[in-house]
Amino acid sequence: MATDETRGPVGEAEFERDIEETRERLGQTLEQLGEKFDVKKQARSHVPQLAVAAAVAATLTALVIWRRRR
């Protein structure tokens, strides 16, 4: 049986539980990183915002051109 300096004796079951918890956290972290670096998914999620920005830019450009011609 191993010992933990802060908690005393540590059994095999506790080691296994700690390992499982660590694996779970690692899996969640990897999923989050995968989502963060998925460029296609990020681009698809920003399409509506880009469309609005393009429409605003086109409208402002048209207004500037119209105003200069008057």
MONORGI-V169675 format. One record per residue. N is the residue number from 0. BURIAL is b if it has 16 or more other ideal C-beta (glycine too) atoms within 10 Angstrom, else e. Layout:
# MONORGI-V169675
<<N;BURIAL> <N;BURIAL>>
This chain:
# MONORGI-V169675
<<0;e> <1;e> <2;e> <3;e> <4;e> <5;e> <6;e> <7;e> <8;e> <9;e> <10;e> <11;e> <12;e> <13;e> <14;e> <15;e> <16;e> <17;e> <18;e> <19;e> <20;e> <21;e> <22;e> <23;e> <24;e> <25;e> <26;e> <27;e> <28;e> <29;e> <30;e> <31;e> <32;e> <33;e> <34;e> <35;e> <36;e> <37;e> <38;e> <39;e> <40;e> <41;e> <42;e> <43;e> <44;e> <45;e> <46;e> <47;e> <48;e> <49;e> <50;e> <51;e> <52;e> <53;e> <54;e> <55;e> <56;e> <57;e> <58;e> <59;e> <60;e> <61;e> <62;e> <63;e> <64;e> <65;e> <66;e> <67;e> <68;e> <69;e>>
